[in-house]
Amino acid sequence: MATAAWIGGLAATLSVVSFTPQAWKIIKDRHTEGLSVAACSLTCAGFVLWTCYGLLRGDPAIIVPNAICLLLSGFILALVLLPAHKTASIAEAIEPPTDD
């Protein structure tokens, strides 16, 4: 069972970490061109279902990482759906431009 817990923990960590670079790239670049609304929506729907599944099973090992992934993928989806100037405004609020 220790091996299964270790693999599950690693999988959860990789799932959570996998969305961070995309979210950060959007913040840095201030645009979402090229990202698919359909793909982002399906990803969010998948994480909603995984989170619900974890809740039904009462399994925090499923609930926590999938809820975090839902928040990150939901953030990305929101930025994809927003007009470009709103995405840029949110990105600037999170990371103001630097004077290079």
Biopython code that builds the backbone (N, CA, C, O; Angstrom):
import numpy as np
from Bio.PDB.StructureBuilder import StructureBuilder

atoms = [
    (1, "MET", "N", (0.824, -1.204, 0.000)),
    (1, "MET", "CA", (0.000, 0.000, 0.000)),
    (1, "MET", "C", (0.857, 1.253, 0.000)),
    (1, "MET", "O", (0.439, 2.280, -0.535)),
    (2, "ALA", "N", (2.043, 1.197, 0.585)),
    (2, "ALA", "CA", (2.922, 2.363, 0.610)),
    (2, "ALA", "C", (3.292, 2.801, -0.799)),
    (2, "ALA", "O", (3.403, 3.996, -1.071)),
    (3, "THR", "N", (3.483, 1.839, -1.696)),
    (3, "THR", "CA", (3.813, 2.174, -3.087)),
    (3, "THR", "C", (2.653, 2.895, -3.751)),
    (3, "THR", "O", (2.862, 3.880, -4.459)),
    (4, "ALA", "N", (1.442, 2.421, -3.534)),
    (4, "ALA", "CA", (0.259, 3.068, -4.117)),
    (4, "ALA", "C", (0.110, 4.487, -3.591)),
    (4, "ALA", "O", (-0.214, 5.391, -4.361)),
    (5, "ALA", "N", (0.336, 4.706, -2.309)),
    (5, "ALA", "CA", (0.237, 6.052, -1.729)),
    (5, "ALA", "C", (1.307, 6.963, -2.307)),
    (5, "ALA", "O", (1.044, 8.132, -2.592)),
    (6, "TRP", "N", (2.498, 6.439, -2.478)),
    (6, "TRP", "CA", (3.595, 7.230, -3.039)),
    (6, "TRP", "C", (3.293, 7.624, -4.482)),
    (6, "TRP", "O", (3.488, 8.776, -4.869)),
    (7, "ILE", "N", (2.817, 6.667, -5.276)),
    (7, "ILE", "CA", (2.472, 6.945, -6.674)),
    (7, "ILE", "C", (1.322, 7.943, -6.743)),
    (7, "ILE", "O", (1.352, 8.861, -7.563)),
    (8, "GLY", "N", (0.312, 7.776, -5.896)),
    (8, "GLY", "CA", (-0.811, 8.711, -5.873)),
    (8, "GLY", "C", (-0.377, 10.111, -5.481)),
    (8, "GLY", "O", (-0.834, 11.090, -6.072)),
    (9, "GLY", "N", (0.493, 10.218, -4.500)),
    (9, "GLY", "CA", (1.005, 11.523, -4.088)),
    (9, "GLY", "C", (1.813, 12.192, -5.184)),
    (9, "GLY", "O", (1.692, 13.396, -5.407)),
    (10, "LEU", "N", (2.636, 11.412, -5.868)),
    (10, "LEU", "CA", (3.422, 11.949, -6.982)),
    (10, "LEU", "C", (2.512, 12.397, -8.124)),
    (10, "LEU", "O", (2.720, 13.458, -8.712)),
    (11, "ALA", "N", (1.505, 11.584, -8.432)),
    (11, "ALA", "CA", (0.549, 11.945, -9.487)),
    (11, "ALA", "C", (-0.189, 13.231, -9.142)),
    (11, "ALA", "O", (-0.361, 14.097, -10.000)),
    (12, "ALA", "N", (-0.625, 13.362, -7.895)),
    (12, "ALA", "CA", (-1.330, 14.571, -7.459)),
    (12, "ALA", "C", (-0.423, 15.791, -7.565)),
    (12, "ALA", "O", (-0.850, 16.849, -8.027)),
    (13, "THR", "N", (0.817, 15.645, -7.143)),
    (13, "THR", "CA", (1.773, 16.756, -7.212)),
    (13, "THR", "C", (2.006, 17.181, -8.654)),
    (13, "THR", "O", (1.976, 18.372, -8.965)),
    (14, "LEU", "N", (2.238, 16.219, -9.532)),
    (14, "LEU", "CA", (2.468, 16.549, -10.940)),
    (14, "LEU", "C", (1.244, 17.193, -11.579)),
    (14, "LEU", "O", (1.380, 18.105, -12.394)),
    (15, "SER", "N", (0.062, 16.730, -11.221)),
    (15, "SER", "CA", (-1.166, 17.329, -11.765)),
    (15, "SER", "C", (-1.276, 18.791, -11.364)),
    (15, "SER", "O", (-1.565, 19.649, -12.197)),
    (16, "VAL", "N", (-1.047, 19.071, -10.095)),
    (16, "VAL", "CA", (-1.146, 20.447, -9.606)),
    (16, "VAL", "C", (-0.075, 21.320, -10.260)),
    (16, "VAL", "O", (-0.357, 22.424, -10.726)),
    (17, "VAL", "N", (1.144, 20.815, -10.286)),
    (17, "VAL", "CA", (2.261, 21.602, -10.825)),
    (17, "VAL", "C", (2.112, 21.834, -12.327)),
    (17, "VAL", "O", (2.604, 22.839, -12.842)),
    (18, "SER", "N", (1.447, 20.932, -13.035)),
    (18, "SER", "CA", (1.356, 21.041, -14.488)),
    (18, "SER", "C", (0.599, 22.280, -14.959)),
    (18, "SER", "O", (0.843, 22.753, -16.069)),
    (19, "PHE", "N", (-0.295, 22.808, -14.164)),
    (19, "PHE", "CA", (-1.055, 23.989, -14.578)),
    (19, "PHE", "C", (-0.352, 25.296, -14.246)),
    (19, "PHE", "O", (-0.666, 26.334, -14.828)),
    (20, "THR", "N", (0.579, 25.257, -13.335)),
    (20, "THR", "CA", (1.252, 26.479, -12.903)),
    (20, "THR", "C", (2.017, 27.166, -14.031)),
    (20, "THR", "O", (1.893, 28.382, -14.173)),
    (21, "PRO", "N", (2.806, 26.448, -14.846)),
    (21, "PRO", "CA", (3.530, 27.139, -15.921)),
    (21, "PRO", "C", (2.605, 27.837, -16.921)),
    (21, "PRO", "O", (2.915, 28.932, -17.392)),
    (22, "GLN", "N", (1.471, 27.211, -17.246)),
    (22, "GLN", "CA", (0.544, 27.843, -18.203)),
    (22, "GLN", "C", (-0.059, 29.106, -17.615)),
    (22, "GLN", "O", (-0.134, 30.136, -18.284)),
    (23, "ALA", "N", (-0.488, 29.025, -16.363)),
    (23, "ALA", "CA", (-1.055, 30.215, -15.714)),
    (23, "ALA", "C", (-0.011, 31.328, -15.643)),
    (23, "ALA", "O", (-0.312, 32.490, -15.914)),
    (24, "TRP", "N", (1.216, 30.963, -15.278)),
    (24, "TRP", "CA", (2.275, 31.975, -15.166)),
    (24, "TRP", "C", (2.635, 32.556, -16.527)),
    (24, "TRP", "O", (2.934, 33.746, -16.621)),
    (25, "LYS", "N", (2.612, 31.742, -17.591)),
    (25, "LYS", "CA", (2.896, 32.231, -18.937)),
    (25, "LYS", "C", (1.853, 33.263, -19.362)),
    (25, "LYS", "O", (2.188, 34.275, -19.978)),
    (26, "ILE", "N", (0.593, 33.002, -19.031)),
    (26, "ILE", "CA", (-0.464, 33.961, -19.359)),
    (26, "ILE", "C", (-0.207, 35.273, -18.622)),
    (26, "ILE", "O", (-0.352, 36.352, -19.196)),
    (27, "ILE", "N", (0.169, 35.178, -17.366)),
    (27, "ILE", "CA", (0.439, 36.389, -16.584)),
    (27, "ILE", "C", (1.625, 37.145, -17.168)),
    (27, "ILE", "O", (1.571, 38.367, -17.303)),
    (28, "LYS", "N", (2.686, 36.441, -17.515)),
    (28, "LYS", "CA", (3.895, 37.074, -18.075)),
    (28, "LYS", "C", (3.631, 37.682, -19.449)),
    (28, "LYS", "O", (4.009, 38.825, -19.707)),
    (29, "ASP", "N", (2.976, 36.910, -20.341)),
    (29, "ASP", "CA", (2.762, 37.353, -21.724)),
    (29, "ASP", "C", (1.575, 38.296, -21.875)),
    (29, "ASP", "O", (1.495, 39.050, -22.845)),
    (30, "ARG", "N", (0.652, 38.253, -20.913)),
    (30, "ARG", "CA", (-0.538, 39.105, -20.931)),
    (30, "ARG", "C", (-1.495, 38.788, -22.076)),
    (30, "ARG", "O", (-2.251, 39.655, -22.514)),
    (31, "HIS", "N", (-1.465, 37.545, -22.562)),
    (31, "HIS", "CA", (-2.428, 37.157, -23.595)),
    (31, "HIS", "C", (-2.676, 35.649, -23.555)),
    (31, "HIS", "O", (-1.887, 34.884, -23.000)),
    (32, "THR", "N", (-3.800, 35.243, -24.162)),
    (32, "THR", "CA", (-4.205, 33.833, -24.150)),
    (32, "THR", "C", (-4.422, 33.280, -25.556)),
    (32, "THR", "O", (-5.016, 32.214, -25.718)),
    (33, "GLU", "N", (-3.948, 33.992, -26.563)),
    (33, "GLU", "CA", (-4.132, 33.511, -27.927)),
    (33, "GLU", "C", (-3.560, 32.111, -28.060)),
    (33, "GLU", "O", (-2.505, 31.799, -27.506)),
    (34, "GLY", "N", (-4.264, 31.283, -28.794)),
    (34, "GLY", "CA", (-3.805, 29.932, -29.037)),
    (34, "GLY", "C", (-4.325, 28.908, -28.050)),
    (34, "GLY", "O", (-4.171, 27.707, -28.274)),
    (35, "LEU", "N", (-4.939, 29.353, -26.958)),
    (35, "LEU", "CA", (-5.506, 28.410, -26.005)),
    (35, "LEU", "C", (-6.951, 28.123, -26.400)),
    (35, "LEU", "O", (-7.706, 29.035, -26.736)),
    (36, "SER", "N", (-7.317, 26.877, -26.357)),
    (36, "SER", "CA", (-8.645, 26.444, -26.766)),
    (36, "SER", "C", (-9.646, 26.556, -25.615)),
    (36, "SER", "O", (-9.431, 26.010, -24.533)),
    (37, "VAL", "N", (-10.747, 27.274, -25.869)),
    (37, "VAL", "CA", (-11.821, 27.368, -24.885)),
    (37, "VAL", "C", (-12.404, 25.979, -24.623)),
    (37, "VAL", "O", (-12.694, 25.625, -23.480)),
    (38, "ALA", "N", (-12.571, 25.199, -25.687)),
    (38, "ALA", "CA", (-13.144, 23.849, -25.527)),
    (38, "ALA", "C", (-12.242, 22.973, -24.661)),
    (38, "ALA", "O", (-12.724, 22.290, -23.757)),
    (39, "ALA", "N", (-10.948, 22.987, -24.928)),
    (39, "ALA", "CA", (-10.024, 22.164, -24.144)),
    (39, "ALA", "C", (-9.989, 22.612, -22.689)),
    (39, "ALA", "O", (-9.998, 21.779, -21.783)),
    (40, "CYS", "N", (-9.950, 23.919, -22.461)),
    (40, "CYS", "CA", (-9.942, 24.439, -21.093)),
    (40, "CYS", "C", (-11.242, 24.083, -20.372)),
    (40, "CYS", "O", (-11.228, 23.744, -19.189)),
    (41, "SER", "N", (-12.352, 24.160, -21.082)),
    (41, "SER", "CA", (-13.655, 23.819, -20.488)),
    (41, "SER", "C", (-13.740, 22.342, -20.127)),
    (41, "SER", "O", (-14.234, 21.988, -19.057)),
    (42, "LEU", "N", (-13.258, 21.481, -21.020)),
    (42, "LEU", "CA", (-13.268, 20.042, -20.747)),
    (42, "LEU", "C", (-12.356, 19.700, -19.571)),
    (42, "LEU", "O", (-12.686, 18.842, -18.753)),
    (43, "THR", "N", (-11.227, 20.363, -19.491)),
    (43, "THR", "CA", (-10.311, 20.137, -18.377)),
    (43, "THR", "C", (-10.986, 20.515, -17.063)),
    (43, "THR", "O", (-10.930, 19.761, -16.091)),
    (44, "CYS", "N", (-11.618, 21.677, -17.038)),
    (44, "CYS", "CA", (-12.333, 22.111, -15.825)),
    (44, "CYS", "C", (-13.438, 21.128, -15.465)),
    (44, "CYS", "O", (-13.601, 20.775, -14.297)),
    (45, "ALA", "N", (-14.197, 20.684, -16.463)),
    (45, "ALA", "CA", (-15.277, 19.725, -16.212)),
    (45, "ALA", "C", (-14.715, 18.426, -15.628)),
    (45, "ALA", "O", (-15.301, 17.847, -14.714)),
    (46, "GLY", "N", (-13.597, 17.982, -16.151)),
    (46, "GLY", "CA", (-12.966, 16.780, -15.620)),
    (46, "GLY", "C", (-12.581, 16.944, -14.155)),
    (46, "GLY", "O", (-12.796, 16.039, -13.348)),
    (47, "PHE", "N", (-12.009, 18.102, -13.810)),
    (47, "PHE", "CA", (-11.622, 18.332, -12.419)),
    (47, "PHE", "C", (-12.836, 18.498, -11.502)),
    (47, "PHE", "O", (-12.780, 18.127, -10.329)),
    (48, "VAL", "N", (-13.923, 19.047, -12.022)),
    (48, "VAL", "CA", (-15.159, 19.100, -11.232)),
    (48, "VAL", "C", (-15.610, 17.680, -10.903)),
    (48, "VAL", "O", (-15.943, 17.372, -9.759)),
    (49, "LEU", "N", (-15.615, 16.825, -11.914)),
    (49, "LEU", "CA", (-16.057, 15.447, -11.704)),
    (49, "LEU", "C", (-15.117, 14.682, -10.779)),
    (49, "LEU", "O", (-15.587, 13.933, -9.921)),
    (50, "TRP", "N", (-13.817, 14.846, -10.926)),
    (50, "TRP", "CA", (-12.863, 14.186, -10.026)),
    (50, "TRP", "C", (-13.051, 14.666, -8.592)),
    (50, "TRP", "O", (-12.998, 13.871, -7.654)),
    (51, "THR", "N", (-13.270, 15.960, -8.424)),
    (51, "THR", "CA", (-13.491, 16.498, -7.079)),
    (51, "THR", "C", (-14.773, 15.927, -6.489)),
    (51, "THR", "O", (-14.796, 15.534, -5.323)),
    (52, "CYS", "N", (-15.838, 15.877, -7.280)),
    (52, "CYS", "CA", (-17.100, 15.278, -6.813)),
    (52, "CYS", "C", (-16.911, 13.807, -6.462)),
    (52, "CYS", "O", (-17.430, 13.336, -5.450)),
    (53, "TYR", "N", (-16.177, 13.090, -7.286)),
    (53, "TYR", "CA", (-15.890, 11.677, -7.023)),
    (53, "TYR", "C", (-15.154, 11.529, -5.685)),
    (53, "TYR", "O", (-15.490, 10.664, -4.875)),
    (54, "GLY", "N", (-14.163, 12.370, -5.467)),
    (54, "GLY", "CA", (-13.434, 12.336, -4.203)),
    (54, "GLY", "C", (-14.329, 12.641, -3.017)),
    (54, "GLY", "O", (-14.214, 12.013, -1.964)),
    (55, "LEU", "N", (-15.229, 13.615, -3.191)),
    (55, "LEU", "CA", (-16.173, 13.942, -2.117)),
    (55, "LEU", "C", (-17.102, 12.772, -1.825)),
    (55, "LEU", "O", (-17.360, 12.453, -0.664)),
    (56, "LEU", "N", (-17.601, 12.137, -2.872)),
    (56, "LEU", "CA", (-18.493, 10.985, -2.692)),
    (56, "LEU", "C", (-17.790, 9.822, -1.999)),
    (56, "LEU", "O", (-18.407, 9.080, -1.235)),
    (57, "ARG", "N", (-16.521, 9.672, -2.268)),
    (57, "ARG", "CA", (-15.735, 8.598, -1.645)),
    (57, "ARG", "C", (-15.180, 9.017, -0.288)),
    (57, "ARG", "O", (-14.723, 8.183, 0.494)),
    (58, "GLY", "N", (-15.226, 10.335, -0.018)),
    (58, "GLY", "CA", (-14.649, 10.831, 1.230)),
    (58, "GLY", "C", (-13.141, 10.693, 1.259)),
    (58, "GLY", "O", (-12.561, 10.414, 2.308)),
    (59, "ASP", "N", (-12.494, 10.890, 0.100)),
    (59, "ASP", "CA", (-11.060, 10.650, -0.038)),
    (59, "ASP", "C", (-10.309, 11.961, -0.276)),
    (59, "ASP", "O", (-10.296, 12.472, -1.396)),
    (60, "PRO", "N", (-9.682, 12.511, 0.771)),
    (60, "PRO", "CA", (-8.941, 13.764, 0.625)),
    (60, "PRO", "C", (-7.814, 13.685, -0.400)),
    (60, "PRO", "O", (-7.454, 14.699, -0.997)),
    (61, "ALA", "N", (-7.256, 12.503, -0.612)),
    (61, "ALA", "CA", (-6.176, 12.347, -1.590)),
    (61, "ALA", "C", (-6.673, 12.584, -3.016)),
    (61, "ALA", "O", (-5.880, 12.904, -3.902)),
    (62, "ILE", "N", (-7.954, 12.433, -3.238)),
    (62, "ILE", "CA", (-8.555, 12.742, -4.543)),
    (62, "ILE", "C", (-9.107, 14.160, -4.534)),
    (62, "ILE", "O", (-8.971, 14.884, -5.520)),
    (63, "ILE", "N", (-9.718, 14.557, -3.450)),
    (63, "ILE", "CA", (-10.375, 15.867, -3.364)),
    (63, "ILE", "C", (-9.376, 17.014, -3.482)),
    (63, "ILE", "O", (-9.540, 17.891, -4.330)),
    (64, "VAL", "N", (-8.355, 17.014, -2.650)),
    (64, "VAL", "CA", (-7.461, 18.176, -2.542)),
    (64, "VAL", "C", (-6.733, 18.491, -3.840)),
    (64, "VAL", "O", (-6.828, 19.625, -4.309)),
    (65, "PRO", "N", (-6.009, 17.551, -4.448)),
    (65, "PRO", "CA", (-5.295, 17.926, -5.673)),
    (65, "PRO", "C", (-6.228, 18.299, -6.816)),
    (65, "PRO", "O", (-5.923, 19.195, -7.603)),
    (66, "ASN", "N", (-7.370, 17.611, -6.911)),
    (66, "ASN", "CA", (-8.290, 17.933, -8.003)),
    (66, "ASN", "C", (-8.983, 19.267, -7.784)),
    (66, "ASN", "O", (-9.274, 19.969, -8.753)),
    (67, "ALA", "N", (-9.254, 19.633, -6.548)),
    (67, "ALA", "CA", (-9.820, 20.958, -6.266)),
    (67, "ALA", "C", (-8.796, 22.053, -6.587)),
    (67, "ALA", "O", (-9.155, 23.100, -7.127)),
    (68, "ILE", "N", (-7.535, 21.814, -6.258)),
    (68, "ILE", "CA", (-6.486, 22.791, -6.594)),
    (68, "ILE", "C", (-6.348, 22.913, -8.102)),
    (68, "ILE", "O", (-6.254, 24.020, -8.633)),
    (69, "CYS", "N", (-6.336, 21.775, -8.794)),
    (69, "CYS", "CA", (-6.261, 21.806, -10.262)),
    (69, "CYS", "C", (-7.477, 22.510, -10.867)),
    (69, "CYS", "O", (-7.350, 23.219, -11.864)),
    (70, "LEU", "N", (-8.641, 22.317, -10.271)),
    (70, "LEU", "CA", (-9.840, 23.001, -10.735)),
    (70, "LEU", "C", (-9.682, 24.502, -10.600)),
    (70, "LEU", "O", (-10.048, 25.245, -11.510)),
    (71, "LEU", "N", (-9.144, 24.960, -9.482)),
    (71, "LEU", "CA", (-8.923, 26.401, -9.303)),
    (71, "LEU", "C", (-7.948, 26.947, -10.344)),
    (71, "LEU", "O", (-8.197, 27.995, -10.941)),
    (72, "LEU", "N", (-6.848, 26.244, -10.561)),
    (72, "LEU", "CA", (-5.861, 26.709, -11.539)),
    (72, "LEU", "C", (-6.412, 26.666, -12.963)),
    (72, "LEU", "O", (-6.248, 27.623, -13.720)),
    (73, "SER", "N", (-7.062, 25.566, -13.328)),
    (73, "SER", "CA", (-7.610, 25.478, -14.682)),
    (73, "SER", "C", (-8.791, 26.429, -14.862)),
    (73, "SER", "O", (-9.008, 26.947, -15.958)),
    (74, "GLY", "N", (-9.558, 26.661, -13.791)),
    (74, "GLY", "CA", (-10.643, 27.646, -13.855)),
    (74, "GLY", "C", (-10.111, 29.055, -14.052)),
    (74, "GLY", "O", (-10.697, 29.850, -14.787)),
    (75, "PHE", "N", (-8.997, 29.364, -13.394)),
    (75, "PHE", "CA", (-8.333, 30.663, -13.576)),
    (75, "PHE", "C", (-7.908, 30.828, -15.033)),
    (75, "PHE", "O", (-8.129, 31.879, -15.636)),
    (76, "ILE", "N", (-7.299, 29.787, -15.591)),
    (76, "ILE", "CA", (-6.872, 29.845, -16.989)),
    (76, "ILE", "C", (-8.076, 30.004, -17.906)),
    (76, "ILE", "O", (-8.045, 30.821, -18.826)),
    (77, "LEU", "N", (-9.136, 29.234, -17.672)),
    (77, "LEU", "CA", (-10.346, 29.345, -18.494)),
    (77, "LEU", "C", (-10.933, 30.746, -18.412)),
    (77, "LEU", "O", (-11.330, 31.316, -19.428)),
    (78, "ALA", "N", (-10.991, 31.297, -17.217)),
    (78, "ALA", "CA", (-11.527, 32.658, -17.063)),
    (78, "ALA", "C", (-10.717, 33.652, -17.882)),
    (78, "ALA", "O", (-11.284, 34.523, -18.541)),
    (79, "LEU", "N", (-9.395, 33.527, -17.845)),
    (79, "LEU", "CA", (-8.552, 34.454, -18.607)),
    (79, "LEU", "C", (-8.718, 34.252, -20.108)),
    (79, "LEU", "O", (-8.630, 35.212, -20.875)),
    (80, "VAL", "N", (-8.954, 33.022, -20.531)),
    (80, "VAL", "CA", (-9.188, 32.751, -21.953)),
    (80, "VAL", "C", (-10.502, 33.382, -22.402)),
    (80, "VAL", "O", (-10.592, 33.900, -23.515)),
    (81, "LEU", "N", (-11.521, 33.342, -21.544)),
    (81, "LEU", "CA", (-12.841, 33.861, -21.903)),
    (81, "LEU", "C", (-12.939, 35.386, -21.828)),
    (81, "LEU", "O", (-13.784, 35.992, -22.488)),
    (82, "LEU", "N", (-12.083, 35.995, -21.032)),
    (82, "LEU", "CA", (-12.140, 37.449, -20.868)),
    (82, "LEU", "C", (-11.582, 38.169, -22.095)),
    (82, "LEU", "O", (-10.743, 37.624, -22.812)),
    (83, "PRO", "N", (-12.050, 39.398, -22.334)),
    (83, "PRO", "CA", (-11.431, 40.207, -23.394)),
    (83, "PRO", "C", (-9.955, 40.446, -23.067)),
    (83, "PRO", "O", (-9.564, 40.451, -21.900)),
    (84, "ALA", "N", (-9.150, 40.642, -24.094)),
    (84, "ALA", "CA", (-7.693, 40.777, -23.931)),
    (84, "ALA", "C", (-7.311, 41.859, -22.927)),
    (84, "ALA", "O", (-6.386, 41.666, -22.137)),
    (85, "HIS", "N", (-8.009, 42.997, -22.945)),
    (85, "HIS", "CA", (-7.624, 44.079, -22.029)),
    (85, "HIS", "C", (-7.893, 43.704, -20.567)),
    (85, "HIS", "O", (-7.183, 44.155, -19.669)),
    (86, "LYS", "N", (-8.910, 42.886, -20.334)),
    (86, "LYS", "CA", (-9.200, 42.429, -18.962)),
    (86, "LYS", "C", (-8.139, 41.422, -18.502)),
    (86, "LYS", "O", (-7.686, 41.462, -17.358)),
    (87, "THR", "N", (-7.748, 40.517, -19.414)),
    (87, "THR", "CA", (-6.695, 39.567, -19.085)),
    (87, "THR", "C", (-5.420, 40.303, -18.721)),
    (87, "THR", "O", (-4.759, 39.964, -17.739)),
    (88, "ALA", "N", (-5.072, 41.316, -19.514)),
    (88, "ALA", "CA", (-3.866, 42.107, -19.239)),
    (88, "ALA", "C", (-3.988, 42.829, -17.904)),
    (88, "ALA", "O", (-3.012, 42.898, -17.157)),
    (89, "SER", "N", (-5.157, 43.368, -17.587)),
    (89, "SER", "CA", (-5.361, 44.061, -16.307)),
    (89, "SER", "C", (-5.170, 43.118, -15.122)),
    (89, "SER", "O", (-4.543, 43.482, -14.127)),
    (90, "ILE", "N", (-5.710, 41.914, -15.231)),
    (90, "ILE", "CA", (-5.558, 40.934, -14.154)),
    (90, "ILE", "C", (-4.091, 40.544, -14.015)),
    (90, "ILE", "O", (-3.568, 40.459, -12.904)),
    (91, "ALA", "N", (-3.437, 40.309, -15.136)),
    (91, "ALA", "CA", (-2.021, 39.937, -15.106)),
    (91, "ALA", "C", (-1.183, 41.051, -14.473)),
    (91, "ALA", "O", (-0.273, 40.773, -13.691)),
    (92, "GLU", "N", (-1.481, 42.295, -14.802)),
    (92, "GLU", "CA", (-0.738, 43.421, -14.225)),
    (92, "GLU", "C", (-1.003, 43.566, -12.736)),
    (92, "GLU", "O", (-0.120, 43.984, -11.987)),
    (93, "ALA", "N", (-2.208, 43.225, -12.298)),
    (93, "ALA", "CA", (-2.505, 43.277, -10.864)),
    (93, "ALA", "C", (-1.729, 42.200, -10.103)),
    (93, "ALA", "O", (-1.307, 42.414, -8.967)),
    (94, "ILE", "N", (-1.545, 41.038, -10.743)),
    (94, "ILE", "CA", (-0.812, 39.947, -10.108)),
    (94, "ILE", "C", (0.682, 40.209, -10.155)),
    (94, "ILE", "O", (1.391, 40.024, -9.166)),
    (95, "GLU", "N", (1.152, 40.645, -11.323)),
    (95, "GLU", "CA", (2.575, 40.943, -11.489)),
    (95, "GLU", "C", (2.718, 42.236, -12.279)),
    (95, "GLU", "O", (2.646, 42.222, -13.508)),
    (96, "PRO", "N", (2.919, 43.360, -11.584)),
    (96, "PRO", "CA", (3.077, 44.625, -12.292)),
    (96, "PRO", "C", (4.284, 44.594, -13.212)),
    (96, "PRO", "O", (5.279, 43.930, -12.920)),
    (97, "PRO", "N", (4.195, 45.327, -14.343)),
    (97, "PRO", "CA", (5.338, 45.360, -15.264)),
    (97, "PRO", "C", (6.562, 45.936, -14.555)),
    (97, "PRO", "O", (6.454, 46.814, -13.698)),
    (98, "THR", "N", (7.716, 45.420, -14.935)),
    (98, "THR", "CA", (8.963, 45.929, -14.370)),
    (98, "THR", "C", (9.595, 46.928, -15.318)),
    (98, "THR", "O", (9.394, 46.862, -16.530)),
    (99, "ASP", "N", (10.345, 47.836, -14.771)),
    (99, "ASP", "CA", (11.065, 48.824, -15.581)),
    (99, "ASP", "C", (12.436, 48.272, -15.893)),
    (99, "ASP", "O", (13.376, 48.435, -15.114)),
    (100, "ASP", "N", (12.549, 47.605, -17.056)),
    (100, "ASP", "CA", (13.843, 47.013, -17.450)),
    (100, "ASP", "C", (14.643, 47.983, -18.261)),
    (100, "ASP", "O", (15.756, 47.666, -18.682)),
]
sb = StructureBuilder()
sb.init_structure("model")
sb.init_model(0)
sb.init_chain("A")
sb.init_seg("    ")
for serial, (resi, resn, name, xyz) in enumerate(atoms, 1):
    if name == "N":
        sb.init_residue(resn, " ", resi, " ")
    sb.init_atom(name, np.array(xyz, "f"), 0.0, 1.0, " ", f" {name:<3s}", serial, name[0])
structure = sb.get_structure()
